[in-house]
Amino acid sequence: MKYLFLAVFGLLLGTRAGAQSNKDKKDGFAMPSRDYVMIQIGYDSWNSAPDSINITGIGRAFNAYICYDFPIQKSNFSFAAGLGIGTSNIYLKNQQVVLTDTTAFIQFVPETQDYKKYKISTAYVEAPFELRFFSNKENRNEGFKAALGLKVGALVGAHSKGKRTFNSKPIIEKINTKRYLDTWRYAMTLRLGYGNFSVYGVYQLNSLFRAGSGPESIRPLQIGICLSGL
């Protein structure tokens, strides 16, 4: 993880230098770098989850995208599209899910073991789309920036993972299944920030679970920080 952040910072510095050196001398407009990396680390939760689900701790989200930027002429706006991965980790308290059962509806039941940690994780391949505003036309790596967008994701992985000890030895129990989850997700996104740093929010528009396979009221919600070249 340390080397990943070092690589990202190096890329951002290179983007920053490129943007500052690539100026149109005629009108002072700085042509931005067209491609950029966007890294997001945030808090994840299940909005509108029923009381029967005991969510605990701090849910963790990590998203990483490579995007391409399309400036709208020489205005303060641009459109961006990209591709990347989005992950989520939700922790349960004194509870687990039954994933090996033959019932059509996912079951949240009291834990059968004394788990130290128990979580449900998902991973999506995602395509983010953003309409972006930047206040500093001469250097888009500085000044206030905002972005409103939509991202579409395809589920590529889901599993439950429980950690416990037996005879003082650590045991990890992991079950992989995408059976109960919706194959696609559609989410609204918002970013507000200054320079290369911003805060972001993501709200999923469709249910986490397939119709008839889980609580359809659940809409995942993320809030966190974003590091981006633009």
C-alpha positions in Angstrom: 0.0 0.0 0.0 2.9 2.4 0.8 4.4 1.9 -2.7 1.0 2.4 -4.3 0.6 5.8 -2.7 4.2 6.8 -3.6 3.5 5.8 -7.2 0.3 7.9 -7.2 2.0 10.9 -5.7 4.7 10.6 -8.4 2.1 10.5 -11.1 0.3 13.5 -9.6 3.5 15.5 -9.5 4.2 14.7 -13.1 0.7 15.7 -14.1 1.0 18.9 -12.2 4.3 19.8 -13.8 3.0 18.9 -17.3 -0.1 21.1 -16.8 2.0 24.1 -15.7 4.4 23.8 -18.6 1.8 23.3 -21.3 0.4 26.8 -21.7 -1.1 28.5 -24.7 1.0 31.7 -24.8 -1.7 33.5 -26.8 -4.4 33.6 -24.1 -2.7 32.1 -21.0 -4.9 29.0 -21.0 -3.3 25.9 -19.5 -4.1 22.7 -21.5 -4.7 20.0 -18.9 -3.4 16.4 -18.9 -6.1 14.3 -20.7 -5.6 11.1 -18.6 -5.4 10.8 -14.8 -5.7 8.4 -11.9 -8.3 8.7 -9.2 -7.9 7.0 -5.8 -10.7 6.9 -3.2 -10.6 5.7 0.4 -13.8 6.0 2.4 -16.4 4.9 4.9 -19.0 2.4 3.6 -22.4 1.7 5.0 -25.8 0.1 4.0 -28.3 2.9 4.0 -31.9 1.8 4.9 -30.8 -1.6 6.2 -33.5 -3.3 8.3 -33.0 -3.5 12.1 -32.5 -7.3 11.9 -29.0 -6.7 10.3 -26.4 -5.8 13.0 -23.9 -3.6 11.2 -20.9 -2.6 13.4 -17.5 -0.8 13.2 -16.3 1.2 10.3 -17.1 -0.1 6.8 -14.3 0.3 4.4 -14.3 1.3 0.8 -11.4 1.5 -1.7 -11.9 2.6 -5.3 -9.3 3.2 -8.1 -9.9 4.4 -11.6 -8.0 5.5 -14.7 -9.9 8.3 -16.4 -9.8 10.3 -19.6 -10.7 14.0 -19.6 -12.5 15.9 -22.4 -12.3 19.7 -21.9 -15.4 21.6 -23.0 -13.6 24.1 -25.3 -11.8 26.6 -23.1 -14.4 26.8 -20.4 -14.2 25.9 -16.7 -16.0 22.6 -17.4 -15.0 19.2 -18.7 -16.4 15.7 -19.1 -14.6 12.7 -17.9 -15.0 8.9 -18.3 -13.0 6.0 -17.0 -12.6 2.5 -15.9 -11.5 0.9 -12.6 -12.4 -1.2 -9.5 -14.6 -0.4 -6.6 -14.6 -2.5 -3.3 -16.7 -2.6 -0.2 -16.4 -4.2 3.3 -19.3 -4.2 5.7 -18.8 -5.7 9.2 -21.5 -7.5 11.3 -21.8 -7.8 15.0 -22.6 -11.1 16.6 -24.1 -12.2 13.3 -23.3 -14.0 10.1 -24.9 -14.8 6.8 -26.0 -18.2 5.6 -24.5 -18.6 2.1 -24.5 -22.4 1.8 -28.2 -22.8 2.3 -30.7 -23.7 -0.4 -33.2 -20.9 0.4 -33.8 -18.2 -2.2 -33.6 -15.4 0.4 -30.3 -14.5 2.1 -30.4 -15.1 5.9 -28.7 -13.1 8.6 -28.5 -15.3 11.7 -26.7 -15.2 15.1 -23.1 -16.2 14.7 -22.3 -19.9 15.3 -18.7 -19.2 16.3 -17.1 -16.5 18.4 -15.8 -14.4 15.5 -13.3 -11.7 16.2 -14.3 -10.1 12.9 -17.0 -10.9 10.4 -17.5 -9.1 7.1 -19.2 -9.1 3.8 -17.1 -7.9 0.9 -17.9 -7.0 -2.7 -15.9 -5.9 -5.7 -17.1 -4.3 -9.0 -15.5 -3.3 -12.3 -16.8 0.2 -12.7 -17.1 3.0 -15.3 -17.3 6.4 -13.8 -18.7 9.4 -15.7 -18.3 13.0 -14.4 -19.2 16.5 -15.4 -16.5 18.6 -13.8 -15.9 22.2 -12.8 -12.6 23.8 -12.0 -12.1 27.4 -10.8 -8.5 27.8 -11.9 -8.4 27.8 -15.7 -4.7 28.4 -15.9 -3.7 25.4 -13.7 -6.4 22.8 -13.1 -4.2 21.2 -10.4 -4.9 24.2 -8.2 -8.1 25.9 -7.0 -11.6 24.7 -6.2 -13.0 21.8 -8.1 -16.3 20.0 -8.2 -17.7 17.0 -10.0 -21.2 15.5 -10.4 -21.5 12.1 -12.0 -22.8 8.6 -12.4 -20.9 5.3 -12.2 -22.0 1.9 -13.5 -20.5 -1.3 -12.1 -20.6 -5.0 -12.8 -20.2 -7.4 -9.9 -17.0 -9.5 -10.2 -16.6 -10.9 -6.7 -18.4 -11.2 -3.3 -17.6 -13.2 -0.2 -18.1 -13.4 3.5 -15.0 -13.7 5.8 -14.9 -14.5 9.5 -11.8 -14.5 11.8 -11.7 -16.5 15.0 -9.3 -18.5 17.1 -9.3 -22.2 18.0 -6.8 -23.6 20.5 -5.0 -20.2 20.3 -4.5 -20.6 16.6 -6.1 -18.1 14.1 -8.7 -19.5 11.7 -10.1 -17.7 8.7 -13.4 -18.9 7.2 -14.2 -17.5 3.7 -17.1 -18.3 1.4 -17.3 -16.9 -2.1 -20.7 -16.4 -3.7 -22.5 -13.8 -5.8 -25.8 -15.7 -5.6 -27.9 -13.1 -3.7 -26.5 -9.9 -5.1 -27.6 -7.8 -8.0 -25.2 -8.2 -10.9 -25.1 -4.5 -11.7 -25.0 -1.3 -9.6 -25.8 2.3 -10.6 -24.7 5.1 -8.3 -24.7 8.9 -8.2 -21.4 10.5 -7.3 -20.3 13.9 -6.0 -16.8 15.3 -5.4 -15.8 18.7 -3.9 -12.2 19.7 -3.2 -9.2 21.9 -3.7 -6.1 21.0 -5.8 -5.5 17.3 -5.9 -7.5 16.4 -2.8 -11.3 16.3 -2.4 -14.1 14.7 -0.4 -16.5 12.4 -2.3 -19.8 10.7 -1.8 -21.5 7.8 -3.6 -25.1 6.7 -3.3 -26.3 3.5 -5.0 -29.6 4.0 -6.8 -30.6 0.3 -7.2 -30.8 -2.3 -4.4 -27.7 -4.2 -3.3 -29.6 -7.5 -3.5 -31.6 -9.1 -6.3 -35.3 -8.9 -6.2 -36.6 -11.7 -3.9 -33.1 -12.6 -2.7 -32.5 -10.0 0.0 -33.7 -6.8 1.7 -34.5 -4.6 -1.3 -34.4 -1.4 0.8 -30.6 -1.5 1.2 -28.7 1.2 -0.8 -25.0 1.3 -0.1 -23.5 4.7 0.7 -19.9 5.9 0.7 -18.2 9.0 2.1 -14.5 9.5 2.0 -11.4 11.3 0.6 -10.2 11.3 -3.0 -6.7 11.8 -4.5 -6.7 12.8 -8.2 -4.6 14.3 -10.8 -7.4 16.5 -11.9 
